[in-house]
């Protein structure tokens, strides 16, 4: 890990940026069992539009994590597959998933408590500040 104080230009930030997009990790995980066509990926993932899936696959390909295979006589349509580099992220994604499974209820409880507090503040006539409004 880096010793940089702000992580502005370090490789750790690169890794966090790659996994900060919700769909990046989901698509990488969906490809863990081998090559897959976009329609199959959408079925595995659920809740992702064709447009967002295409954008995600292009982003992952740009970063060297996914490889695009053109149509073949035995397999019509393009398919996508993890590269060796993409496979190296699977343990990290698995670890994040395990953390979410173990602590997700606590995170959701904290969010609900913050929402209740914000609602009570708004009821009292004050303007409630949420993380979304604080960033604006």
Buried (B, 14 or more C-beta within 10 A) or exposed (E): EEEEEEBEEBEEBEEEEBBEBEBBBBBBBBBBEEBBBBEBBBEBBEEBEEEBBEEBBEBBBEBEBBBEEEEEEEEEEBBBBBBEEBBEBBEBBEEEEEEEEEEEEEEEEEEEEEEEEBEEEEEEEEEBEEEEEEEE
